[in-house]
């Protein structure tokens, strides 16, 4: 992983802690008049239920932990204390406020309730249970497909282009 990708990942992960800290800190400056937005208690509870039944929060926590493991493997010269401190930022308390805000911004209360009903249905439960495996399989298959095509194209373009025949008129 290059330094730019590592820096971006660290920034994203540290944002989770920052958002959690803002919940404890003094209130931020008041938004411009007419732009105030407060998520209702009912919507917070609905989103929390959706995060639970869909596995979205747990999945993001697990995915981030796996990403950190990969970064550790690819960045052997980084101080191990850094990784421990970074891993400590991967928490429900840090991530949940971020996900609440994203779901609030992108879905209405009725949409959240409908999506939750889907995840509570037999089909939704099957989707939630199998989707991680399906996504992993898709990722592996598409990577293999692209690698095979890359190798073929590398052979094609590694061959020098034919030289123009200088004997032609």
C-alpha positions as CSV (number, residue, x, y, z in Angstrom):
1,X,0.0,0.0,0.0
2,X,1.4,3.4,-0.9
3,X,1.8,6.3,1.5
4,X,-1.1,8.2,0.0
5,X,-3.5,5.3,0.4
6,X,-2.2,4.7,3.9
7,X,-2.7,8.3,4.8
8,X,-6.2,8.4,3.4
9,X,-7.2,5.2,5.3
10,X,-5.8,6.6,8.5
11,X,-7.6,9.9,8.0
12,X,-10.9,8.0,7.4
13,X,-10.4,5.8,10.5
14,X,-9.4,8.7,12.7
15,X,-12.5,10.6,11.6
16,X,-14.6,8.0,13.4
17,X,-12.9,8.9,16.7
18,X,-13.3,12.6,16.0
19,X,-17.0,12.3,15.4
20,X,-17.4,10.3,18.6
21,X,-15.4,13.0,20.5
22,X,-17.7,15.8,19.1
23,X,-20.6,14.1,20.8
24,X,-18.9,14.6,24.1
25,X,-17.4,18.1,23.4
26,X,-19.1,21.5,23.5
27,X,-21.7,22.0,20.8
28,X,-20.3,23.2,17.5
29,X,-21.1,26.6,16.1
30,X,-24.8,27.0,15.2
31,X,-25.5,26.2,11.5
32,X,-26.7,29.0,9.2
33,X,-30.4,29.9,9.8
34,X,-32.7,27.6,7.8
35,X,-30.1,24.8,7.5
36,X,-30.5,23.2,10.9
37,X,-31.1,19.5,10.8
38,X,-31.7,17.3,13.7
39,X,-32.2,13.5,13.3
40,X,-35.2,12.4,15.3
41,X,-35.0,9.8,18.0
42,X,-37.3,7.6,16.0
43,X,-35.0,7.7,13.0
44,X,-31.9,7.1,15.1
45,X,-33.6,4.0,16.6
46,X,-34.7,2.8,13.1
47,X,-31.2,3.2,11.7
48,X,-29.7,1.4,14.7
49,X,-32.1,-1.5,14.1
50,X,-31.2,-1.5,10.4
51,X,-27.5,-1.5,11.2
52,X,-28.1,-4.5,13.5
53,X,-30.3,-6.6,11.2
54,X,-28.2,-5.8,8.1
55,X,-24.9,-6.3,9.8
56,X,-23.6,-3.0,8.4
57,X,-22.0,-1.8,11.5
58,X,-20.3,-5.1,12.4
59,X,-19.3,-5.6,8.8
60,X,-17.6,-2.2,8.6
61,X,-15.8,-2.8,11.9
62,X,-14.6,-6.2,10.6
63,X,-13.7,-4.8,7.2
64,X,-11.7,-2.0,8.8
65,X,-9.9,-4.4,11.1
66,X,-9.0,-6.6,8.1
67,X,-7.8,-3.5,6.2
68,X,-5.5,-2.6,9.1
69,X,-4.1,-6.1,9.1
70,X,-3.3,-5.7,5.4
71,X,-1.7,-2.3,6.0
72,X,0.4,-3.8,8.8
73,X,1.6,-6.5,6.5
74,X,2.4,-4.0,3.7
75,X,4.0,-1.4,6.0
76,X,6.6,-3.2,8.1
77,X,8.5,-0.1,8.9
78,X,5.6,1.6,10.7
79,X,5.9,1.8,14.5
80,X,3.8,-1.1,16.0
81,X,2.4,1.3,18.6
82,X,0.8,3.3,15.8
83,X,-1.1,0.2,14.6
84,X,-2.3,-0.5,18.2
85,X,-3.5,3.0,18.6
86,X,-5.2,2.9,15.2
87,X,-6.9,-0.4,16.0
88,X,-8.2,1.1,19.2
89,X,-10.1,3.6,17.1
90,X,-12.1,0.9,15.4
91,X,-15.1,0.8,17.6
92,X,-18.9,0.9,17.6
93,X,-18.7,4.2,19.5
94,X,-16.5,5.7,16.8
95,X,-18.2,4.2,13.7
96,X,-21.9,4.3,14.7
97,X,-22.3,8.2,14.6
98,X,-20.7,8.2,11.2
99,X,-23.1,5.5,9.8
100,X,-26.1,7.2,11.5
101,X,-25.3,10.4,9.7
102,X,-24.8,8.7,6.4
103,X,-28.0,6.7,6.6
104,X,-29.9,9.7,7.8
105,X,-28.6,11.8,4.9
106,X,-29.4,9.2,2.3
107,X,-32.6,7.5,3.4
108,X,-36.0,8.7,4.7
109,X,-37.4,7.1,7.8
110,X,-39.9,5.1,5.6
111,X,-37.1,3.8,3.4
112,X,-35.1,2.7,6.4
113,X,-38.1,0.9,7.8
114,X,-38.7,-0.8,4.4
115,X,-35.0,-1.9,4.1
116,X,-35.2,-3.2,7.7
117,X,-38.3,-5.2,6.8
118,X,-36.4,-6.7,3.9
119,X,-33.5,-7.7,6.1
120,X,-35.9,-9.3,8.6
121,X,-37.6,-11.3,5.8
122,X,-36.3,-14.8,4.9
123,X,-34.8,-13.4,1.7
124,X,-33.2,-10.5,3.5
125,X,-31.7,-12.9,6.1
126,X,-30.3,-15.1,3.4
127,X,-28.9,-12.0,1.6
128,X,-27.3,-10.7,4.9
129,X,-25.9,-14.2,5.6
130,X,-24.5,-14.9,2.2
131,X,-23.6,-11.5,0.8
132,X,-20.1,-11.4,2.4
133,X,-19.2,-14.7,0.8
134,X,-20.8,-13.6,-2.5
135,X,-18.8,-10.3,-2.5
136,X,-15.6,-12.2,-1.7
137,X,-16.3,-14.6,-4.6
138,X,-17.1,-11.7,-6.9
139,X,-13.9,-9.9,-5.9
140,X,-11.7,-13.0,-6.5
141,X,-13.3,-13.9,-9.8
142,X,-13.1,-10.4,-11.2
143,X,-9.5,-10.1,-10.0
144,X,-8.6,-13.4,-11.7
145,X,-10.4,-12.2,-14.9
146,X,-8.5,-8.9,-14.9
147,X,-5.2,-10.6,-14.2
148,X,-5.7,-13.1,-17.0
149,X,-6.6,-10.3,-19.4
150,X,-3.7,-8.1,-18.2
151,X,-1.2,-11.0,-18.9
152,X,-2.6,-11.4,-22.4
153,X,-2.5,-7.7,-23.1
154,X,1.0,-7.4,-21.6
155,X,2.2,-10.1,-24.1
156,X,0.5,-8.3,-26.9
157,X,2.0,-4.9,-26.1
158,X,5.4,-6.2,-25.0
159,X,6.1,-7.3,-28.5
160,X,7.8,-4.5,-30.4
161,X,5.7,-2.9,-33.1
162,X,6.6,-4.0,-36.6
163,X,9.0,-1.6,-38.3
164,X,7.8,0.3,-41.4
165,X,9.2,-1.2,-44.6
166,X,11.6,1.5,-45.9
167,X,11.7,-0.1,-49.3
168,X,8.1,0.9,-50.1
169,X,7.6,3.9,-52.4
